Every structure is written in structure tokens, then in C-alpha cells.
């Protein structure tokens, strides 16, 4: 079975780092998701999964997150925005899962 982006996050970051992503987001700088070369590679690898998450998120809140629509004009910025929004979403899920244990 192929690795998912959520699994990649769990395997790449320590629990404290995941909590930081959940609390503060990616905009402040998260190793491995800082440069467009990093985020576009992640997007290209996990695009289908990420778009499913964005679809679910959009259904839940009723609109596409403004952070994504703000960067729709540039491919690199758009991919970066998708990666960050999904990483932050997954960080919240992972933190909730850690708290259940």
C-alpha cells in the first residue's frame, strides 16, 4: 500500500512538531514544507489525497478556504497553499488521535 500524506506527516515529525503545526500552522516555517520545491514535490506525490481532503473540508465549512483561493493565480503558490492547509488539517486529526490514547 502506498504511503499517504498523513502517514508521511506522522513519520516525518515528532509529536511536538505536529502539535506546533496544529497550533501555529505551516506559515511560520516547518522543516520539509518551507520551500516551493518541497511543497510542490509533496503536492505532486499526494495530490489526489489532498484534493479529497480539501473537498471534505469545503463540504464541512461550506466554502473553499480563503488561503487557497488567494493563491490560485500561481501554480507554485497554489500547490503550497494546498499542502499547508491539508498538513494543518491532518495535524489537528493526529493531535486528536494522540489525545485519545
DRENDO-1510 file (C-alpha; in Angstrom, 1 decimal, always signed):
<recs>
REC; n; res; u; v; w
REC; 1; UNK; +0.0; +0.0; +0.0 .
REC; 2; UNK; +1.2; +3.5; -0.9 .
REC; 3; UNK; +2.1; +5.9; +1.8 .
REC; 4; UNK; -0.4; +8.7; +2.4 .
REC; 5; UNK; +0.4; +12.3; +3.2 .
REC; 6; UNK; -1.0; +11.8; +6.7 .
REC; 7; UNK; +1.4; +8.8; +7.2 .
REC; 8; UNK; +4.2; +11.0; +5.8 .
REC; 9; UNK; +3.5; +13.7; +8.4 .
REC; 10; UNK; +3.4; +11.1; +11.3 .
REC; 11; UNK; +6.7; +9.6; +10.1 .
REC; 12; UNK; +8.5; +12.9; +9.4 .
REC; 13; UNK; +7.6; +14.9; +12.5 .
REC; 14; UNK; +7.8; +14.3; +16.2 .
REC; 15; UNK; +4.6; +14.7; +18.2 .
REC; 16; UNK; +5.6; +18.1; +19.5 .
REC; 17; UNK; +6.2; +19.3; +16.0 .
REC; 18; UNK; +2.8; +18.0; +14.9 .
REC; 19; UNK; +1.2; +19.9; +17.8 .
REC; 20; UNK; +3.1; +23.1; +16.6 .
REC; 21; UNK; +1.7; +22.6; +13.1 .
REC; 22; UNK; -1.8; +22.2; +14.5 .
REC; 23; UNK; -1.4; +25.3; +16.8 .
REC; 24; UNK; +0.6; +27.7; +14.6 .
REC; 25; UNK; +0.2; +26.4; +11.1 .
REC; 26; UNK; +2.8; +26.0; +8.5 .
REC; 27; UNK; +3.3; +29.7; +7.5 .
REC; 28; UNK; +5.8; +30.2; +10.3 .
REC; 29; UNK; +8.1; +27.6; +8.7 .
REC; 30; UNK; +8.0; +23.8; +9.1 .
REC; 31; UNK; +11.1; +21.9; +8.1 .
REC; 32; UNK; +10.3; +19.9; +4.9 .
REC; 33; UNK; +7.5; +22.2; +3.9 .
REC; 34; UNK; +9.2; +25.6; +3.6 .
REC; 35; UNK; +10.4; +25.9; +0.0 .
REC; 36; UNK; +8.2; +25.6; -3.1 .
REC; 37; UNK; +10.5; +22.8; -4.3 .
REC; 38; UNK; +9.5; +20.9; -1.1 .
REC; 39; UNK; +5.8; +21.7; -1.2 .
REC; 40; UNK; +5.3; +21.2; -4.9 .
REC; 41; UNK; +7.0; +17.8; -4.7 .
REC; 42; UNK; +4.7; +16.8; -1.8 .
REC; 43; UNK; +1.7; +18.1; -3.8 .
REC; 44; UNK; +2.7; +16.2; -6.9 .
REC; 45; UNK; +3.1; +13.0; -4.8 .
REC; 46; UNK; -0.1; +13.3; -2.8 .
REC; 47; UNK; -2.4; +15.5; -5.0 .
REC; 48; UNK; -5.3; +13.1; -5.2 .
REC; 49; UNK; -5.5; +12.6; -1.4 .
REC; 50; UNK; -5.1; +16.3; -0.8 .
REC; 51; UNK; -7.9; +17.2; -3.1 .
REC; 52; UNK; -10.1; +14.7; -1.4 .
REC; 53; UNK; -9.3; +16.4; +2.0 .
REC; 54; UNK; -10.0; +19.9; +0.5 .
REC; 55; UNK; -13.3; +18.6; -0.8 .
REC; 56; UNK; -14.3; +17.2; +2.6 .
REC; 57; UNK; -13.2; +20.5; +4.3 .
REC; 58; UNK; -15.1; +22.6; +1.8 .
REC; 59; UNK; -18.2; +20.5; +2.4 .
REC; 60; UNK; -17.8; +20.9; +6.2 .
REC; 61; UNK; -17.3; +24.7; +6.2 .
REC; 62; UNK; -19.3; +25.5; +3.1 .
REC; 63; UNK; -16.6; +27.2; +1.0 .
REC; 64; UNK; -13.0; +26.7; -0.2 .
REC; 65; UNK; -10.6; +28.0; +2.4 .
REC; 66; UNK; -9.7; +31.6; +1.5 .
REC; 67; UNK; -6.0; +30.8; +2.0 .
REC; 68; UNK; -6.2; +28.5; -1.1 .
REC; 69; UNK; -8.2; +30.9; -3.3 .
REC; 70; UNK; -5.8; +33.7; -2.5 .
REC; 71; UNK; -3.0; +31.8; -4.3 .
REC; 72; UNK; -4.9; +30.4; -7.2 .
REC; 73; UNK; -3.1; +32.6; -9.7 .
REC; 74; UNK; +0.4; +30.9; -9.4 .
REC; 75; UNK; +0.8; +27.1; -9.7 .
REC; 76; UNK; +3.6; +27.0; -7.1 .
REC; 77; UNK; +1.8; +29.2; -4.6 .
REC; 78; UNK; -1.5; +27.2; -5.2 .
REC; 79; UNK; +0.3; +23.8; -4.6 .
REC; 80; UNK; +2.0; +25.3; -1.5 .
REC; 81; UNK; -1.3; +26.5; -0.1 .
REC; 82; UNK; -3.0; +23.1; -0.6 .
REC; 83; UNK; -0.1; +21.3; +1.1 .
REC; 84; UNK; -0.2; +23.7; +4.1 .
REC; 85; UNK; -4.0; +23.5; +4.5 .
REC; 86; UNK; -4.0; +19.7; +4.4 .
REC; 87; UNK; -1.0; +19.4; +6.7 .
REC; 88; UNK; -2.7; +21.7; +9.2 .
REC; 89; UNK; -5.9; +19.7; +8.9 .
REC; 90; UNK; -4.1; +16.4; +9.4 .
REC; 91; UNK; -2.1; +17.8; +12.3 .
REC; 92; UNK; -5.4; +18.5; +14.0 .
REC; 93; UNK; -6.6; +15.0; +13.4 .
REC; 94; UNK; -3.2; +13.5; +14.6 .
REC; 95; UNK; -3.2; +15.6; +17.7 .
REC; 96; UNK; -6.8; +14.4; +18.5 .
REC; 97; UNK; -5.8; +10.8; +17.9 .
REC; 98; UNK; -2.8; +11.2; +20.3 .
REC; 99; UNK; -5.1; +12.7; +23.0 .
REC; 100; UNK; -7.4; +9.7; +22.7 .
REC; 101; UNK; -4.6; +7.2; +23.6 .
</recs>
